[in-house]
Amino acid sequence: MIQDLDQDEPRLVTETGLAARVAAIAEPVAEDLGFRLVRVTISGREGCTVQIMAERPDGTFTVDDCEKLSRALSPALDVEDPVKGAYNLEVSSPGIDRPLVRASDFERWAGHEAKVEMAVAVEGRKRFRGHVRGIEGGAVALILPSGSEPPVAILLIEDMSEARLVLTDALVEDSLRAGKAREKNAPENGAENGKA
């Protein structure tokens, strides 16, 4: 079963520019509702879309949670008006191949494959792919594919520009197993569906 995460744990992989301004507005709104902001992205394809990913402290996020956060964010974004012109607001869960933005994300998903892009090169590289071993003193230990030198990359979280899980059969199986455990342990009043 997924354990509750620290509601106040800071995001270590954060946005820049306009997305950072939107995140500064969205994060306190999400926290007031008991959610944790995961990531904000802004894309300009077919009109501007502001995508906000969030989760509950237990790592879940229901459709009802998306609606609740969207309703709370819309007026806050309208008042602050960080995005000039019309835009679409999209609120979602982080998804199965989620971004890893907090130290606890790397601990929680240890053993799973991740892709990491660094803002600062490590041993001449900016892109890494391997299995998360965990956190070691503010850095992520990533086990690289067989034959890689060195076999383990130690990557400072503060120097990451992006990190996310890779969709694999093992990740899908673990996610399904966690979902079944939540259903089995959930109260029968519908709280697991965001209706409590």
C-alpha positions as a Markdown table, in Angstrom:
| # | Residue | x | y | z |
|---|---|---|---|---|
| 1 | Met | 0.0 | 0.0 | 0.0 |
| 2 | Ile | 1.2 | 3.5 | -0.8 |
| 3 | Gln | 2.1 | 5.4 | 2.4 |
| 4 | Asp | 1.1 | 9.0 | 3.0 |
| 5 | Leu | 3.8 | 11.3 | 1.8 |
| 6 | Asp | 5.0 | 14.5 | 3.6 |
| 7 | Gln | 2.6 | 17.2 | 2.6 |
| 8 | Asp | 5.2 | 19.9 | 3.1 |
| 9 | Glu | 8.1 | 18.2 | 1.3 |
| 10 | Pro | 9.4 | 20.7 | -1.2 |
| 11 | Arg | 9.7 | 20.0 | -4.9 |
| 12 | Leu | 13.3 | 19.9 | -5.9 |
| 13 | Val | 12.8 | 19.7 | -9.7 |
| 14 | Thr | 10.9 | 22.9 | -10.5 |
| 15 | Glu | 9.8 | 25.0 | -13.4 |
| 16 | Thr | 11.3 | 28.2 | -14.8 |
| 17 | Gly | 9.8 | 31.2 | -16.6 |
| 18 | Leu | 6.1 | 31.4 | -17.0 |
| 19 | Ala | 5.5 | 27.9 | -15.7 |
| 20 | Ala | 7.2 | 29.0 | -12.5 |
| 21 | Arg | 4.9 | 32.0 | -12.1 |
| 22 | Val | 1.9 | 29.7 | -12.6 |
| 23 | Ala | 3.3 | 27.2 | -10.1 |
| 24 | Ala | 3.7 | 30.0 | -7.5 |
| 25 | Ile | 0.0 | 30.6 | -7.8 |
| 26 | Ala | -1.1 | 27.0 | -8.1 |
| 27 | Glu | 1.0 | 25.5 | -5.3 |
| 28 | Pro | -0.7 | 27.3 | -2.3 |
| 29 | Val | -4.1 | 26.7 | -3.8 |
| 30 | Ala | -3.4 | 22.9 | -4.1 |
| 31 | Glu | -1.9 | 22.8 | -0.6 |
| 32 | Asp | -5.0 | 24.5 | 0.9 |
| 33 | Leu | -7.1 | 21.6 | -0.6 |
| 34 | Gly | -4.7 | 19.0 | 0.8 |
| 35 | Phe | -3.0 | 18.3 | -2.5 |
| 36 | Arg | 0.7 | 18.4 | -3.5 |
| 37 | Leu | 1.7 | 20.1 | -6.7 |
| 38 | Val | 3.8 | 17.8 | -8.9 |
| 39 | Arg | 4.4 | 19.9 | -12.1 |
| 40 | Val | 3.2 | 22.8 | -14.2 |
| 41 | Thr | 3.8 | 22.8 | -18.0 |
| 42 | Ile | 2.7 | 25.3 | -20.6 |
| 43 | Ser | 2.4 | 24.4 | -24.2 |
| 44 | Gly | 1.4 | 26.6 | -27.2 |
| 45 | Arg | 0.2 | 23.9 | -29.6 |
| 46 | Glu | -3.3 | 24.7 | -30.9 |
| 47 | Gly | -3.8 | 27.5 | -28.4 |
| 48 | Cys | -2.1 | 27.8 | -25.0 |
| 49 | Thr | -2.6 | 24.9 | -22.5 |
| 50 | Val | -1.6 | 25.2 | -18.9 |
| 51 | Gln | -1.2 | 21.7 | -17.5 |
| 52 | Ile | -1.1 | 21.2 | -13.7 |
| 53 | Met | -0.3 | 17.9 | -12.2 |
| 54 | Ala | -1.1 | 17.2 | -8.6 |
| 55 | Glu | -1.6 | 14.4 | -6.1 |
| 56 | Arg | -3.0 | 13.6 | -2.7 |
| 57 | Pro | -0.4 | 12.9 | 0.1 |
| 58 | Asp | -1.0 | 9.1 | -0.5 |
| 59 | Gly | 0.0 | 9.6 | -4.2 |
| 60 | Thr | -3.5 | 9.2 | -5.6 |
| 61 | Phe | -5.6 | 11.8 | -7.5 |
| 62 | Thr | -9.2 | 11.1 | -8.6 |
| 63 | Val | -11.4 | 12.7 | -11.2 |
| 64 | Asp | -13.2 | 14.5 | -8.4 |
| 65 | Asp | -9.9 | 15.8 | -7.1 |
| 66 | Cys | -9.1 | 17.2 | -10.6 |
| 67 | Glu | -12.4 | 19.0 | -10.8 |
| 68 | Lys | -12.0 | 20.4 | -7.2 |
| 69 | Leu | -8.5 | 21.7 | -7.9 |
| 70 | Ser | -9.6 | 23.1 | -11.3 |
| 71 | Arg | -12.5 | 25.0 | -9.8 |
| 72 | Ala | -10.2 | 26.5 | -7.2 |
| 73 | Leu | -7.4 | 27.4 | -9.6 |
| 74 | Ser | -9.5 | 29.1 | -12.3 |
| 75 | Pro | -10.4 | 32.2 | -10.2 |
| 76 | Ala | -6.9 | 32.4 | -8.7 |
| 77 | Leu | -5.3 | 32.3 | -12.2 |
| 78 | Asp | -7.9 | 34.8 | -13.5 |
| 79 | Val | -7.0 | 37.3 | -10.7 |
| 80 | Glu | -3.2 | 37.0 | -11.0 |
| 81 | Asp | -3.4 | 36.7 | -14.8 |
| 82 | Pro | 0.1 | 35.2 | -15.4 |
| 83 | Val | -0.8 | 33.9 | -18.9 |
| 84 | Lys | -1.7 | 36.6 | -21.3 |
| 85 | Gly | -4.6 | 35.8 | -23.6 |
| 86 | Ala | -6.8 | 32.8 | -23.7 |
| 87 | Tyr | -5.6 | 29.4 | -22.5 |
| 88 | Asn | -7.0 | 26.0 | -21.6 |
| 89 | Leu | -6.5 | 24.8 | -18.0 |
| 90 | Glu | -5.8 | 21.1 | -17.7 |
| 91 | Val | -5.6 | 19.5 | -14.2 |
| 92 | Ser | -4.5 | 15.9 | -14.0 |
| 93 | Ser | -2.8 | 13.2 | -11.9 |
| 94 | Pro | 0.9 | 12.7 | -12.6 |
| 95 | Gly | 0.1 | 9.4 | -14.4 |
| 96 | Ile | 1.9 | 6.1 | -14.3 |
| 97 | Asp | 5.1 | 7.4 | -16.0 |
| 98 | Arg | 5.1 | 10.3 | -13.6 |
| 99 | Pro | 7.6 | 13.1 | -13.2 |
| 100 | Leu | 9.9 | 12.6 | -10.2 |
| 101 | Val | 10.2 | 16.0 | -8.4 |
| 102 | Arg | 10.8 | 15.3 | -4.7 |
| 103 | Ala | 13.4 | 13.2 | -2.9 |
| 104 | Ser | 10.6 | 10.9 | -1.7 |
| 105 | Asp | 9.6 | 10.2 | -5.3 |
| 106 | Phe | 13.0 | 8.6 | -5.9 |
| 107 | Glu | 12.7 | 6.5 | -2.7 |
| 108 | Arg | 9.1 | 5.5 | -3.4 |
| 109 | Trp | 9.9 | 4.4 | -6.9 |
| 110 | Ala | 13.3 | 2.7 | -6.2 |
| 111 | Gly | 13.8 | -0.3 | -8.4 |
| 112 | His | 12.0 | 1.2 | -11.3 |
| 113 | Glu | 13.4 | 2.6 | -14.5 |
| 114 | Ala | 13.7 | 6.4 | -14.9 |
| 115 | Lys | 15.0 | 8.9 | -17.4 |
| 116 | Val | 16.8 | 11.9 | -16.0 |
| 117 | Glu | 17.9 | 15.0 | -17.8 |
| 118 | Met | 20.5 | 17.2 | -16.1 |
| 119 | Ala | 20.8 | 21.0 | -16.3 |
| 120 | Val | 24.5 | 20.5 | -15.4 |
| 121 | Ala | 26.5 | 17.7 | -17.1 |
| 122 | Val | 27.8 | 14.8 | -15.1 |
| 123 | Glu | 30.9 | 13.1 | -16.5 |
| 124 | Gly | 30.2 | 14.8 | -19.8 |
| 125 | Arg | 26.6 | 13.6 | -20.0 |
| 126 | Lys | 23.2 | 15.3 | -19.5 |
| 127 | Arg | 20.9 | 12.4 | -20.2 |
| 128 | Phe | 20.7 | 9.2 | -18.1 |
| 129 | Arg | 18.4 | 6.2 | -18.1 |
| 130 | Gly | 18.6 | 3.4 | -15.5 |
| 131 | His | 17.0 | 1.9 | -12.4 |
| 132 | Val | 16.5 | 4.1 | -9.4 |
| 133 | Arg | 18.5 | 2.8 | -6.4 |
| 134 | Gly | 17.4 | 5.6 | -4.1 |
| 135 | Ile | 18.7 | 8.8 | -2.5 |
| 136 | Glu | 22.2 | 9.1 | -1.2 |
| 137 | Gly | 22.9 | 12.5 | 0.5 |
| 138 | Gly | 20.8 | 14.7 | -1.8 |
| 139 | Ala | 21.7 | 12.8 | -4.9 |
| 140 | Val | 19.9 | 10.0 | -6.8 |
| 141 | Ala | 21.8 | 6.8 | -7.4 |
| 142 | Leu | 20.8 | 5.5 | -10.8 |
| 143 | Ile | 21.9 | 2.0 | -11.8 |
| 144 | Leu | 22.9 | 2.2 | -15.4 |
| 145 | Pro | 22.5 | -0.5 | -18.1 |
| 146 | Ser | 24.9 | -3.5 | -18.0 |
| 147 | Gly | 28.3 | -2.6 | -19.4 |
| 148 | Ser | 28.0 | 1.1 | -18.6 |
| 149 | Glu | 31.0 | 2.9 | -17.0 |
| 150 | Pro | 30.6 | 3.8 | -14.3 |
| 151 | Pro | 27.8 | 1.2 | -13.4 |
| 152 | Val | 26.0 | 3.7 | -11.1 |
| 153 | Ala | 25.5 | 7.4 | -11.8 |
| 154 | Ile | 25.2 | 9.7 | -8.7 |
| 155 | Leu | 23.0 | 12.7 | -9.8 |
| 156 | Leu | 22.4 | 15.7 | -7.7 |
| 157 | Ile | 18.6 | 16.4 | -7.6 |
| 158 | Glu | 19.3 | 20.2 | -7.5 |
| 159 | Asp | 21.0 | 19.9 | -10.9 |
| 160 | Met | 18.2 | 18.0 | -12.6 |
| 161 | Ser | 16.0 | 19.7 | -15.2 |
| 162 | Glu | 13.6 | 16.7 | -15.5 |
| 163 | Ala | 13.2 | 13.2 | -14.2 |
| 164 | Arg | 10.4 | 10.7 | -14.9 |
| 165 | Leu | 9.5 | 7.1 | -14.6 |
| 166 | Val | 9.7 | 4.9 | -17.8 |
| 167 | Leu | 6.6 | 2.9 | -18.6 |
| 168 | Thr | 7.5 | -0.7 | -18.1 |
| 169 | Asp | 5.7 | -3.9 | -17.4 |
| 170 | Ala | 7.1 | -3.9 | -13.8 |
| 171 | Leu | 5.8 | -0.4 | -13.2 |
| 172 | Val | 2.3 | -1.3 | -14.5 |
| 173 | Glu | 2.2 | -4.4 | -12.3 |
| 174 | Asp | 3.3 | -2.5 | -9.2 |
| 175 | Ser | 0.8 | 0.3 | -9.9 |
| 176 | Leu | -2.1 | -2.3 | -10.4 |
| 177 | Arg | -1.0 | -4.1 | -7.2 |
| 178 | Ala | -1.0 | -0.8 | -5.2 |
| 179 | Gly | -4.4 | 0.1 | -6.6 |
| 180 | Lys | -5.9 | -3.2 | -5.6 |
| 181 | Ala | -4.4 | -2.8 | -2.1 |
| 182 | Arg | -6.0 | 0.6 | -1.8 |
| 183 | Glu | -9.3 | -0.7 | -2.9 |
| 184 | Lys | -9.1 | -3.6 | -0.4 |
| 185 | Asn | -8.2 | -1.3 | 2.5 |
| 186 | Ala | -10.5 | 1.6 | 1.6 |
| 187 | Pro | -13.5 | 2.5 | 3.7 |
| 188 | Glu | -16.8 | 1.5 | 2.2 |
| 189 | Asn | -18.2 | 5.1 | 2.3 |
| 190 | Gly | -16.7 | 6.0 | -1.1 |
| 191 | Ala | -13.8 | 8.0 | 0.3 |
| 192 | Glu | -11.4 | 6.2 | -2.1 |
| 193 | Asn | -13.2 | 7.8 | -5.0 |
| 194 | Gly | -12.9 | 11.3 | -3.7 |
| 195 | Lys | -16.6 | 11.3 | -2.5 |
| 196 | Ala | -16.1 | 11.6 | 1.2 |
